[in-house]
Amino acid sequence: MSVVLDLSAFVLVLVATVVLAVMGVRMSRTTSDFFVASRSARPVWNASAISGEYLSAGTFLGLAGLVLLVGSDGFWFPIGYAAGYLLLLLFVAAPLRRSGAYTIPDFVEARLESRTVRRVTSLLVLVIGWLYIVPQLHGASLTLGVVADLPPWVGAVVVAVVVSGIVAAGGMRAITVVQAMHYWVKLSALAIPAVLMLIVLSGREPSSDTVVAFPAELGPVAADPYSTASLMIALLLGTIGLPHVLVRFYTSPDGASARRTTVLVVAMIGLFYAVSGTLGLIARVAAPDLALPGVADTVVLALPARLLPEPLGTIVTAIVVAGAFAAFLATSSGLVVSLAGVISQDLFDGSVRSFRLSAVLCVVAPLIVALLTGPEALVSSVGTVFLVAATSLTPVILLGVWWRGLTARGALAGMLVGALTVGASLIASIALDPQARAAASWITQPAAWAIPLVVVVIVLVSRWDRRRIPGRAEWYLTRLHLPERSGDPG
Amino acid sequence: MSHGDGGRPARVRVSFQSPARSADAARASSGAAPAVRPVREAESVFLTDLMRAQLRLAGACLIGFVLVSLTLTVAIMIIANTIDLPVFGVPLSWLLQAYAYYPIILGFAVVFARNAARNERRFRMLADADSVQGGADG
């Protein structure tokens, strides 16, 4: 690996990001520009940005690492992430676009006419966002550590500074441009190495080591069906509750185009996961020695140098490094935009200046956490974020969009029960020793029973509280589901 | 909050956006909302049907997706336990697990988006046809 080349790839991504962001700044003037790019993003453009934002370090580095570490079970994560977008499309994409709100707390407040529910929602959004930024910063530390042997804090600090700078300076318009670019950078950064390495591998003698590289016991054997099913439920439903995913739908011009955008996103992230999974399969053949916890996540960075002849290996490694940084920057900046939107409206006056201040605040907290904790497996820490979102926020959003009878108290009770359940489960799974953890998958993967529980709580409390059904619920649901007059511009 | 400024193709947005915006502004005076963004009678009658149709469609797509995925999962298990032929040096079951779910997800996404748009067009036609005698609307 060439340190100079890798670092210049990183700097190149950084410069391109900043230049595009600055170009965006010149276009972003009003408050509304800052928050949601004035809702004028075109479907392909917007879909690239959504995908760019969604594909985090967790999948860029983590998926191949996980497949190397645990075998074909690792593929369940990207399948769940992609299917999460299908659920988003089916149940909330068009209605939420029509809601006219900027953030999840905006939506919840407008729907339920309650400041208290808004505050609780904001708090949950903030926690989920912070939990999500931490693995991005860990990924940055990991990458810079492997590439340039820098101390772990450098990568995290660099990404944190760049992200808060871009977001504070440009708002979301800039971010849309930047993230659309990041999707294509990330896809190429995995596709180019994947194709080149497959060409090299196809020249080799195959088949003889199939059993060694792909042992049947690590293949699709359904070791723990409950655990897999519960994980899938969390990943499928979690996407709806992620703070940075929903805000993107407000940038589509109307409900129908929000749906078209989502279909494009499903195609784009599916393509990316397929390529990323290919690297996982290559890793099992070419780098079995890296199958160690904590090391496996670096395998994508190590593969090109092992398989490709010089100087190709060095160049391709630099490309991968560029993609990895695009991944950290894109996801973190998307999260910071939506978190800063929430904080600036809830804590401050919602002005552009308070948005800038909030953007900085939103990065500092997860940075401190990232510096205090060590990098865990990237994919599964992202999975935890989905679990929290799926149990606490998703049921309220789904019922808010589709059920007239939802009340503020019902939503509040559901969010509290969801947050407490998932919190208890996380603490319990940390406390359990590894052997007990494997036996108690209903504790470590609570989604399958916790989400239905939350829905039941919301429905029961709302029923009991039915005199307090918001007066404008009917009007608001009409707004969510009434097709725009502009129709379907094809 | 003017969304129609500049040379961008803003016509599409303005037609719906501006009334919705002013409805937001009028939020304080509760109950005044229907007067601000008039939902015509015909619309509100058919809207309940539209909501049901969209929810049914979404539910059907979800159930379809779950069933097809389960079938694929079972098929992969069976292959893994029987004739797991290596393709390009990788067992078939691993390849299916790695790639086969994404086309299914995309397929259901396309089916849903098309039918949801069709439901909305039908709603527009019904609502407009029903309110022809109602005269011009905003």
Interface residues (C-beta under 8 A of the other chain):
Chain A: S32 S38 R39 S40 S72 F75 I79 A82 A83 Y85 L86 L87 L89 L90 F91 A94 G100 L201 S202 P206 S207 D209 T210 A213 F214 A216 G219 P220 V221 A222 P253 D254 G255 A256 R259 R260 T262 V263 V266 A267 G270 L271 Y273 A274 G277 T278 G280 L281 V285 W402 G471 R472 W475 L477 T478 R479 H481 L482 P483 E484 R485 S486 G487 D488 P489
Chain B: M1 H3 R8 A10 V12 R13 S15 F16 Q17 A20 R21 A23 D24 S30 G31 A33 P34 R37 V39 E43 S44 L47 L50 M51 Q54 L55 A58 C61 L62 F65 S69 T73 I76 M77 A80 N81 D84 P86 F88 G89 V90 P91 S93 W94 L96 Q97 A98 Y99 Y101 Y102 P103 I105 L106 F108 A109 V110 F112 A113 A116 A117 E120 R121 F123 R124
